[in-house]
Amino acid sequence: MTEFVLELWDFMKERKKFWLLPILIVLLLFGTLIVLTQGSAVAPFIYTLF
């Protein structure tokens, strides 16, 4: 996993694609939110946000 992150960082640094970083962070946050709220009592409140 760390090799993937380092390779991704090298790609962004070499090709000056730093605008990808906020997109990846938001996707990661949404992914963890979905995983953590799956099947919990908080799930109906999360759906109202979207």
N, CA, C and O atoms as a Maestro MAE file, in Angstrom:
{
 s_m_m2io_version
 :::
 2.0.0
}

f_m_ct {
 s_m_title
 :::
 protein
 m_atom[200] {
  # First column is atom index #
  i_m_mmod_type
  r_m_x_coord
  r_m_y_coord
  r_m_z_coord
  i_m_residue_number
  s_m_chain_name
  s_m_pdb_residue_name
  s_m_pdb_atom_name
  i_m_atomic_number
  :::
  1 25 0.819 -1.189 0.000 1 A "MET " " N  " 7
  2 3 0.000 0.000 0.000 1 A "MET " " CA " 6
  3 2 0.871 1.264 0.000 1 A "MET " " C  " 6
  4 15 0.584 2.231 -0.705 1 A "MET " " O  " 8
  5 25 1.919 1.234 0.791 2 A "THR " " N  " 7
  6 3 2.781 2.422 0.834 2 A "THR " " CA " 6
  7 2 3.509 2.624 -0.490 2 A "THR " " C  " 6
  8 15 3.799 3.754 -0.884 2 A "THR " " O  " 8
  9 25 3.802 1.511 -1.174 3 A "GLU " " N  " 7
  10 3 4.451 1.633 -2.483 3 A "GLU " " CA " 6
  11 2 3.520 2.338 -3.466 3 A "GLU " " C  " 6
  12 15 3.963 3.153 -4.275 3 A "GLU " " O  " 8
  13 25 2.228 2.019 -3.392 4 A "PHE " " N  " 7
  14 3 1.248 2.665 -4.261 4 A "PHE " " CA " 6
  15 2 1.161 4.160 -3.976 4 A "PHE " " C  " 6
  16 15 1.119 4.973 -4.899 4 A "PHE " " O  " 8
  17 25 1.135 4.515 -2.699 5 A "VAL " " N  " 7
  18 3 1.042 5.927 -2.319 5 A "VAL " " CA " 6
  19 2 2.291 6.686 -2.766 5 A "VAL " " C  " 6
  20 15 2.195 7.803 -3.274 5 A "VAL " " O  " 8
  21 25 3.444 6.085 -2.579 6 A "LEU " " N  " 7
  22 3 4.688 6.745 -3.005 6 A "LEU " " CA " 6
  23 2 4.747 6.889 -4.523 6 A "LEU " " C  " 6
  24 15 5.200 7.912 -5.035 6 A "LEU " " O  " 8
  25 25 4.292 5.872 -5.235 7 A "GLU " " N  " 7
  26 3 4.280 5.949 -6.698 7 A "GLU " " CA " 6
  27 2 3.293 7.011 -7.186 7 A "GLU " " C  " 6
  28 15 3.568 7.734 -8.144 7 A "GLU " " O  " 8
  29 25 2.147 7.095 -6.519 8 A "LEU " " N  " 7
  30 3 1.163 8.118 -6.869 8 A "LEU " " CA " 6
  31 2 1.717 9.511 -6.595 8 A "LEU " " C  " 6
  32 15 1.531 10.423 -7.401 8 A "LEU " " O  " 8
  33 25 2.388 9.678 -5.475 9 A "TRP " " N  " 7
  34 3 2.983 10.973 -5.142 9 A "TRP " " CA " 6
  35 2 4.068 11.351 -6.157 9 A "TRP " " C  " 6
  36 15 4.150 12.504 -6.580 9 A "TRP " " O  " 8
  37 25 4.889 10.388 -6.540 10 A "ASP " " N  " 7
  38 3 5.919 10.656 -7.554 10 A "ASP " " CA " 6
  39 2 5.290 11.065 -8.881 10 A "ASP " " C  " 6
  40 15 5.793 11.961 -9.560 10 A "ASP " " O  " 8
  41 25 4.188 10.407 -9.251 11 A "PHE " " N  " 7
  42 3 3.488 10.748 -10.480 11 A "PHE " " CA " 6
  43 2 2.977 12.182 -10.434 11 A "PHE " " C  " 6
  44 15 3.151 12.943 -11.386 11 A "PHE " " O  " 8
  45 25 2.344 12.549 -9.313 12 A "MET " " N  " 7
  46 3 1.793 13.899 -9.190 12 A "MET " " CA " 6
  47 2 2.902 14.948 -9.171 12 A "MET " " C  " 6
  48 15 2.752 16.031 -9.735 12 A "MET " " O  " 8
  49 25 4.011 14.618 -8.519 13 A "LYS " " N  " 7
  50 3 5.123 15.560 -8.432 13 A "LYS " " CA " 6
  51 2 5.793 15.748 -9.795 13 A "LYS " " C  " 6
  52 15 6.130 16.869 -10.175 13 A "LYS " " O  " 8
  53 25 5.983 14.664 -10.516 14 A "GLU " " N  " 7
  54 3 6.680 14.733 -11.799 14 A "GLU " " CA " 6
  55 2 5.841 15.423 -12.869 14 A "GLU " " C  " 6
  56 15 6.371 16.183 -13.680 14 A "GLU " " O  " 8
  57 25 4.550 15.164 -12.873 15 A "ARG " " N  " 7
  58 3 3.699 15.711 -13.933 15 A "ARG " " CA " 6
  59 2 2.921 16.951 -13.492 15 A "ARG " " C  " 6
  60 15 2.056 17.432 -14.223 15 A "ARG " " O  " 8
  61 25 3.226 17.470 -12.298 16 A "LYS " " N  " 7
  62 3 2.587 18.685 -11.767 16 A "LYS " " CA " 6
  63 2 1.065 18.552 -11.727 16 A "LYS " " C  " 6
  64 15 0.340 19.452 -12.152 16 A "LYS " " O  " 8
  65 25 0.599 17.429 -11.217 17 A "LYS " " N  " 7
  66 3 -0.835 17.162 -11.117 17 A "LYS " " CA " 6
  67 2 -1.282 17.247 -9.646 17 A "LYS " " C  " 6
  68 15 -1.969 16.354 -9.150 17 A "LYS " " O  " 8
  69 25 -0.895 18.303 -8.973 18 A "PHE " " N  " 7
  70 3 -1.218 18.433 -7.558 18 A "PHE " " CA " 6
  71 2 -2.710 18.673 -7.320 18 A "PHE " " C  " 6
  72 15 -3.179 18.533 -6.191 18 A "PHE " " O  " 8
  73 25 -3.459 19.030 -8.360 19 A "TRP " " N  " 7
  74 3 -4.892 19.226 -8.213 19 A "TRP " " CA " 6
  75 2 -5.609 17.901 -7.969 19 A "TRP " " C  " 6
  76 15 -6.772 17.897 -7.565 19 A "TRP " " O  " 8
  77 25 -4.933 16.776 -8.208 20 A "LEU " " N  " 7
  78 3 -5.543 15.470 -7.945 20 A "LEU " " CA " 6
  79 2 -5.620 15.161 -6.450 20 A "LEU " " C  " 6
  80 15 -6.469 14.379 -6.020 20 A "LEU " " O  " 8
  81 25 -4.748 15.763 -5.668 21 A "LEU " " N  " 7
  82 3 -4.672 15.451 -4.240 21 A "LEU " " CA " 6
  83 2 -5.971 15.749 -3.490 21 A "LEU " " C  " 6
  84 15 -6.430 14.880 -2.749 21 A "LEU " " O  " 8
  85 25 -6.593 16.923 -3.638 22 A "PRO " " N  " 7
  86 3 -7.861 17.150 -2.933 22 A "PRO " " CA " 6
  87 2 -8.970 16.193 -3.371 22 A "PRO " " C  " 6
  88 15 -9.799 15.785 -2.558 22 A "PRO " " O  " 8
  89 25 -8.983 15.840 -4.649 23 A "ILE " " N  " 7
  90 3 -9.997 14.897 -5.133 23 A "ILE " " CA " 6
  91 2 -9.806 13.541 -4.478 23 A "ILE " " C  " 6
  92 15 -10.779 12.923 -4.047 23 A "ILE " " O  " 8
  93 25 -8.578 13.071 -4.397 24 A "LEU " " N  " 7
  94 3 -8.304 11.781 -3.777 24 A "LEU " " CA " 6
  95 2 -8.625 11.790 -2.282 24 A "LEU " " C  " 6
  96 15 -9.117 10.795 -1.749 24 A "LEU " " O  " 8
  97 25 -8.354 12.894 -1.611 25 A "ILE " " N  " 7
  98 3 -8.648 12.988 -0.179 25 A "ILE " " CA " 6
  99 2 -10.157 12.939 0.063 25 A "ILE " " C  " 6
  100 15 -10.617 12.251 0.974 25 A "ILE " " O  " 8
  101 25 -10.924 13.662 -0.746 26 A "VAL " " N  " 7
  102 3 -12.383 13.656 -0.599 26 A "VAL " " CA " 6
  103 2 -12.944 12.268 -0.882 26 A "VAL " " C  " 6
  104 15 -13.827 11.800 -0.163 26 A "VAL " " O  " 8
  105 25 -12.442 11.606 -1.918 27 A "LEU " " N  " 7
  106 3 -12.903 10.248 -2.212 27 A "LEU " " CA " 6
  107 2 -12.575 9.287 -1.076 27 A "LEU " " C  " 6
  108 15 -13.382 8.422 -0.736 27 A "LEU " " O  " 8
  109 25 -11.410 9.437 -0.499 28 A "LEU " " N  " 7
  110 3 -11.017 8.596 0.632 28 A "LEU " " CA " 6
  111 2 -11.916 8.842 1.842 28 A "LEU " " C  " 6
  112 15 -12.321 7.898 2.521 28 A "LEU " " O  " 8
  113 25 -12.229 10.113 2.110 29 A "LEU " " N  " 7
  114 3 -13.109 10.431 3.233 29 A "LEU " " CA " 6
  115 2 -14.518 9.881 3.022 29 A "LEU " " C  " 6
  116 15 -15.115 9.331 3.947 29 A "LEU " " O  " 8
  117 25 -15.054 10.027 1.799 30 A "PHE " " N  " 7
  118 3 -16.374 9.474 1.516 30 A "PHE " " CA " 6
  119 2 -16.370 7.954 1.622 30 A "PHE " " C  " 6
  120 15 -17.332 7.365 2.115 30 A "PHE " " O  " 8
  121 25 -15.312 7.325 1.171 31 A "GLY " " N  " 7
  122 3 -15.206 5.872 1.261 31 A "GLY " " CA " 6
  123 2 -15.197 5.384 2.698 31 A "GLY " " C  " 6
  124 15 -15.887 4.422 3.035 31 A "GLY " " O  " 8
  125 25 -14.417 6.045 3.552 32 A "THR " " N  " 7
  126 3 -14.392 5.642 4.958 32 A "THR " " CA " 6
  127 2 -15.722 5.945 5.635 32 A "THR " " C  " 6
  128 15 -16.156 5.195 6.509 32 A "THR " " O  " 8
  129 25 -16.370 7.032 5.244 33 A "LEU " " N  " 7
  130 3 -17.685 7.348 5.803 33 A "LEU " " CA " 6
  131 2 -18.694 6.266 5.462 33 A "LEU " " C  " 6
  132 15 -19.480 5.857 6.316 33 A "LEU " " O  " 8
  133 25 -18.677 5.804 4.229 34 A "ILE " " N  " 7
  134 3 -19.606 4.756 3.812 34 A "ILE " " CA " 6
  135 2 -19.312 3.448 4.533 34 A "ILE " " C  " 6
  136 15 -20.234 2.758 4.969 34 A "ILE " " O  " 8
  137 25 -18.044 3.104 4.661 35 A "VAL " " N  " 7
  138 3 -17.673 1.853 5.335 35 A "VAL " " CA " 6
  139 2 -18.035 1.898 6.812 35 A "VAL " " C  " 6
  140 15 -18.539 0.916 7.358 35 A "VAL " " O  " 8
  141 25 -17.784 3.023 7.458 36 A "LEU " " N  " 7
  142 3 -18.044 3.114 8.894 36 A "LEU " " CA " 6
  143 2 -19.529 3.182 9.228 36 A "LEU " " C  " 6
  144 15 -19.938 2.721 10.294 36 A "LEU " " O  " 8
  145 25 -20.333 3.739 8.352 37 A "THR " " N  " 7
  146 3 -21.758 3.893 8.665 37 A "THR " " CA " 6
  147 2 -22.613 2.767 8.106 37 A "THR " " C  " 6
  148 15 -23.827 2.770 8.311 37 A "THR " " O  " 8
  149 25 -22.031 1.819 7.417 38 A "GLN " " N  " 7
  150 3 -22.812 0.724 6.841 38 A "GLN " " CA " 6
  151 2 -23.432 -0.105 7.962 38 A "GLN " " C  " 6
  152 15 -22.736 -0.688 8.794 38 A "GLN " " O  " 8
  153 25 -24.749 -0.136 7.954 39 A "GLY " " N  " 7
  154 3 -25.459 -0.944 8.937 39 A "GLY " " CA " 6
  155 2 -25.537 -0.326 10.322 39 A "GLY " " C  " 6
  156 15 -25.882 -1.017 11.280 39 A "GLY " " O  " 8
  157 25 -25.230 0.940 10.451 40 A "SER " " N  " 7
  158 3 -25.296 1.544 11.782 40 A "SER " " CA " 6
  159 2 -26.549 2.414 11.907 40 A "SER " " C  " 6
  160 15 -27.280 2.619 10.939 40 A "SER " " O  " 8
  161 25 -26.773 2.909 13.099 41 A "ALA " " N  " 7
  162 3 -27.940 3.754 13.344 41 A "ALA " " CA " 6
  163 2 -27.735 5.162 12.778 41 A "ALA " " C  " 6
  164 15 -28.696 5.925 12.678 41 A "ALA " " O  " 8
  165 25 -26.530 5.512 12.415 42 A "VAL " " N  " 7
  166 3 -26.224 6.834 11.900 42 A "VAL " " CA " 6
  167 2 -26.535 6.934 10.405 42 A "VAL " " C  " 6
  168 15 -26.653 8.039 9.874 42 A "VAL " " O  " 8
  169 25 -26.668 5.807 9.727 43 A "ALA " " N  " 7
  170 3 -26.836 5.779 8.269 43 A "ALA " " CA " 6
  171 2 -27.993 6.642 7.763 43 A "ALA " " C  " 6
  172 15 -27.800 7.346 6.771 43 A "ALA " " O  " 8
  173 25 -29.185 6.638 8.376 44 A "PRO " " N  " 7
  174 3 -30.244 7.493 7.849 44 A "PRO " " CA " 6
  175 2 -29.908 8.995 7.899 44 A "PRO " " C  " 6
  176 15 -30.380 9.761 7.058 44 A "PRO " " O  " 8
  177 25 -29.116 9.406 8.856 45 A "PHE " " N  " 7
  178 3 -28.740 10.809 8.959 45 A "PHE " " CA " 6
  179 2 -27.705 11.176 7.909 45 A "PHE " " C  " 6
  180 15 -27.678 12.311 7.434 45 A "PHE " " O  " 8
  181 25 -26.856 10.228 7.545 46 A "ILE " " N  " 7
  182 3 -25.864 10.470 6.501 46 A "ILE " " CA " 6
  183 2 -26.557 10.656 5.158 46 A "ILE " " C  " 6
  184 15 -26.145 11.499 4.362 46 A "ILE " " O  " 8
  185 25 -27.607 9.879 4.897 47 A "TYR " " N  " 7
  186 3 -28.307 9.964 3.609 47 A "TYR " " CA " 6
  187 2 -28.962 11.326 3.414 47 A "TYR " " C  " 6
  188 15 -29.116 11.779 2.279 47 A "TYR " " O  " 8
  189 25 -29.348 11.980 4.497 48 A "THR " " N  " 7
  190 3 -29.984 13.284 4.346 48 A "THR " " CA " 6
  191 2 -28.987 14.364 3.926 48 A "THR " " C  " 6
  192 15 -29.391 15.411 3.421 48 A "THR " " O  " 8
  193 25 -27.697 14.124 4.126 49 A "LEU " " N  " 7
  194 3 -26.684 15.085 3.704 49 A "LEU " " CA " 6
  195 2 -26.557 15.144 2.197 49 A "LEU " " C  " 6
  196 15 -26.179 16.178 1.647 49 A "LEU " " O  " 8
  197 25 -26.866 14.057 1.526 50 A "PHE " " N  " 7
  198 3 -26.700 13.996 0.078 50 A "PHE " " CA " 6
  199 2 -28.038 14.065 -0.583 50 A "PHE " " C  " 6
  200 15 -28.123 14.029 -1.811 50 A "PHE " " O  " 8
  :::
 }
 m_bond[199] {
  # First column is bond index #
  i_m_from
  i_m_to
  i_m_order
  :::
  1 1 2 1
  2 2 3 1
  3 3 4 2
  4 3 5 1
  5 5 6 1
  6 6 7 1
  7 7 8 2
  8 7 9 1
  9 9 10 1
  10 10 11 1
  11 11 12 2
  12 11 13 1
  13 13 14 1
  14 14 15 1
  15 15 16 2
  16 15 17 1
  17 17 18 1
  18 18 19 1
  19 19 20 2
  20 19 21 1
  21 21 22 1
  22 22 23 1
  23 23 24 2
  24 23 25 1
  25 25 26 1
  26 26 27 1
  27 27 28 2
  28 27 29 1
  29 29 30 1
  30 30 31 1
  31 31 32 2
  32 31 33 1
  33 33 34 1
  34 34 35 1
  35 35 36 2
  36 35 37 1
  37 37 38 1
  38 38 39 1
  39 39 40 2
  40 39 41 1
  41 41 42 1
  42 42 43 1
  43 43 44 2
  44 43 45 1
  45 45 46 1
  46 46 47 1
  47 47 48 2
  48 47 49 1
  49 49 50 1
  50 50 51 1
  51 51 52 2
  52 51 53 1
  53 53 54 1
  54 54 55 1
  55 55 56 2
  56 55 57 1
  57 57 58 1
  58 58 59 1
  59 59 60 2
  60 59 61 1
  61 61 62 1
  62 62 63 1
  63 63 64 2
  64 63 65 1
  65 65 66 1
  66 66 67 1
  67 67 68 2
  68 67 69 1
  69 69 70 1
  70 70 71 1
  71 71 72 2
  72 71 73 1
  73 73 74 1
  74 74 75 1
  75 75 76 2
  76 75 77 1
  77 77 78 1
  78 78 79 1
  79 79 80 2
  80 79 81 1
  81 81 82 1
  82 82 83 1
  83 83 84 2
  84 83 85 1
  85 85 86 1
  86 86 87 1
  87 87 88 2
  88 87 89 1
  89 89 90 1
  90 90 91 1
  91 91 92 2
  92 91 93 1
  93 93 94 1
  94 94 95 1
  95 95 96 2
  96 95 97 1
  97 97 98 1
  98 98 99 1
  99 99 100 2
  100 99 101 1
  101 101 102 1
  102 102 103 1
  103 103 104 2
  104 103 105 1
  105 105 106 1
  106 106 107 1
  107 107 108 2
  108 107 109 1
  109 109 110 1
  110 110 111 1
  111 111 112 2
  112 111 113 1
  113 113 114 1
  114 114 115 1
  115 115 116 2
  116 115 117 1
  117 117 118 1
  118 118 119 1
  119 119 120 2
  120 119 121 1
  121 121 122 1
  122 122 123 1
  123 123 124 2
  124 123 125 1
  125 125 126 1
  126 126 127 1
  127 127 128 2
  128 127 129 1
  129 129 130 1
  130 130 131 1
  131 131 132 2
  132 131 133 1
  133 133 134 1
  134 134 135 1
  135 135 136 2
  136 135 137 1
  137 137 138 1
  138 138 139 1
  139 139 140 2
  140 139 141 1
  141 141 142 1
  142 142 143 1
  143 143 144 2
  144 143 145 1
  145 145 146 1
  146 146 147 1
  147 147 148 2
  148 147 149 1
  149 149 150 1
  150 150 151 1
  151 151 152 2
  152 151 153 1
  153 153 154 1
  154 154 155 1
  155 155 156 2
  156 155 157 1
  157 157 158 1
  158 158 159 1
  159 159 160 2
  160 159 161 1
  161 161 162 1
  162 162 163 1
  163 163 164 2
  164 163 165 1
  165 165 166 1
  166 166 167 1
  167 167 168 2
  168 167 169 1
  169 169 170 1
  170 170 171 1
  171 171 172 2
  172 171 173 1
  173 173 174 1
  174 174 175 1
  175 175 176 2
  176 175 177 1
  177 177 178 1
  178 178 179 1
  179 179 180 2
  180 179 181 1
  181 181 182 1
  182 182 183 1
  183 183 184 2
  184 183 185 1
  185 185 186 1
  186 186 187 1
  187 187 188 2
  188 187 189 1
  189 189 190 1
  190 190 191 1
  191 191 192 2
  192 191 193 1
  193 193 194 1
  194 194 195 1
  195 195 196 2
  196 195 197 1
  197 197 198 1
  198 198 199 1
  199 199 200 2
  :::
 }
}
